[in-house]
Amino acid sequence: YNQFSGAAIPQYFLQRPKSTLA
């Protein structure tokens, strides 16, 4: 089972600061 598949991906980035996405 991949925890990073599906909705787990957006939830992971929501916990990170937006500066990490840039």
C-alpha positions as CSV (number, residue, x, y, z in Angstrom):
1,Y,0.0,0.0,0.0
2,N,1.4,3.4,-1.0
3,Q,0.6,6.1,1.5
4,F,1.6,8.8,-1.0
5,S,-1.0,7.6,-3.6
6,G,-4.4,9.3,-4.0
7,A,-5.4,12.0,-1.5
8,A,-2.3,11.3,0.6
9,I,-0.3,13.5,-1.7
10,P,-2.2,16.8,-1.2
11,Q,-2.4,16.1,2.5
12,Y,1.4,15.8,2.6
13,F,1.9,19.2,1.0
14,L,-0.7,20.8,3.1
15,Q,1.4,20.0,6.2
16,R,4.4,21.7,4.4
17,P,4.9,25.5,4.0
18,K,3.9,26.8,0.6
19,S,7.5,28.0,0.1
20,T,8.5,24.3,-0.3
21,L,6.2,24.0,-3.3
22,A,7.7,27.0,-5.1
